[in-house]
Amino acid sequence: MAGRPPINDPNDVEAIQKKIDHYFAAADEDNPVGFAGLAYALGYASRQSVYEVATAGHPISLPIKRALLSIEADYERTLRGKYPTGSIFALKNRGWSDKQEIEHSGGISIVVDSEDADL
């Protein structure tokens, strides 16, 4: 028994690129690009579906990855604006982080002084 056919032909790069181009061309100040909007424009029912197709290794994965990166770049540009909170939230959901992580290497040694040993 076969599963449901894919929403987009995984090999039809031209068709997916046409949908992506149409989505970006229709964007404006009142209707900006976004991850959910891209998913909807490509015919998917969730953002997760877009991410799954982008990482599946199909020929259409590359144009979808580039579209996602373009949206991410748009959010990145707005970080320099007066109200970047929404962009920060969106980018954190894409794996960005605003915390600094420091990795320590080496061990910890404890030296016991003979005076301390009596305590």
C-alpha positions in Angstrom: 0.0 0.0 0.0 1.5 3.3 -1.0 1.3 6.5 1.1 -0.2 9.8 0.1 1.7 11.4 -2.7 4.0 14.3 -1.8 2.5 17.8 -2.0 5.4 18.9 -4.2 7.3 16.6 -6.6 10.6 16.2 -4.8 12.4 16.3 -8.2 10.6 19.4 -9.7 13.0 22.2 -8.8 11.5 24.5 -11.4 8.0 24.2 -10.0 9.0 24.7 -6.3 11.2 27.7 -7.3 8.3 29.2 -9.1 6.1 29.0 -5.9 9.0 30.4 -3.9 9.5 33.3 -6.3 5.8 34.1 -6.3 5.7 34.1 -2.5 8.6 36.5 -2.2 7.3 38.8 -5.0 3.9 39.1 -3.3 5.5 40.2 0.0 5.3 43.8 1.1 5.3 45.9 4.2 1.7 44.8 5.1 2.4 41.2 4.2 6.0 40.4 5.1 7.7 37.1 4.5 7.8 34.5 7.2 8.3 30.8 7.8 4.6 30.0 8.2 3.7 32.0 5.1 6.3 30.2 3.1 4.9 26.8 4.2 1.4 27.9 3.2 2.6 29.2 -0.1 4.3 25.9 -0.9 1.1 24.0 0.0 2.3 22.5 3.3 0.1 22.3 6.4 2.9 23.2 8.8 6.3 24.9 9.1 7.7 21.5 10.3 6.8 20.0 6.9 8.9 22.6 5.2 11.8 21.9 7.5 11.5 18.1 6.8 11.5 18.6 3.1 14.4 21.0 3.3 16.5 18.4 5.1 15.3 15.4 3.1 18.0 15.6 0.5 15.6 15.9 -2.5 16.4 18.1 -5.4 13.8 20.6 -4.1 15.5 20.8 -0.7 18.1 23.3 -1.9 15.7 26.0 -3.1 13.6 25.5 0.0 16.7 25.9 2.2 17.6 29.1 0.4 14.1 30.5 0.8 14.3 29.7 4.6 17.7 31.4 4.7 16.3 34.4 2.9 13.6 34.8 5.5 16.1 34.4 8.3 18.3 37.1 6.7 15.2 39.4 6.6 14.7 38.9 10.3 18.4 39.5 10.9 18.2 42.8 9.1 15.4 43.9 11.4 17.5 43.3 14.5 19.0 46.7 13.9 15.6 48.4 14.0 13.9 50.1 16.8 11.8 47.1 17.9 13.7 43.9 17.2 11.7 41.7 19.7 9.7 39.8 17.1 12.8 39.1 15.1 14.7 37.9 18.1 11.8 35.5 18.9 11.7 34.2 15.3 15.4 33.7 15.1 15.5 31.9 18.5 13.0 29.5 17.1 15.4 28.8 14.2 18.2 27.9 16.6 19.8 31.3 17.2 20.8 32.0 20.8 21.5 35.2 22.7 23.4 33.6 25.5 27.1 33.0 25.6 28.1 29.4 26.2 31.6 28.8 27.6 33.1 25.4 27.4 35.6 24.5 30.0 38.3 21.9 29.5 40.6 20.3 31.9 40.0 18.9 35.3 39.4 20.1 38.8 42.0 19.4 41.4 41.4 19.7 45.1 44.4 20.4 47.2 44.0 19.6 50.9 46.3 21.5 53.2 47.4 19.7 56.3 45.8 22.5 58.4 42.5 22.0 56.6 42.7 18.2 57.2 42.3 18.7 60.9 39.0 20.5 60.5 
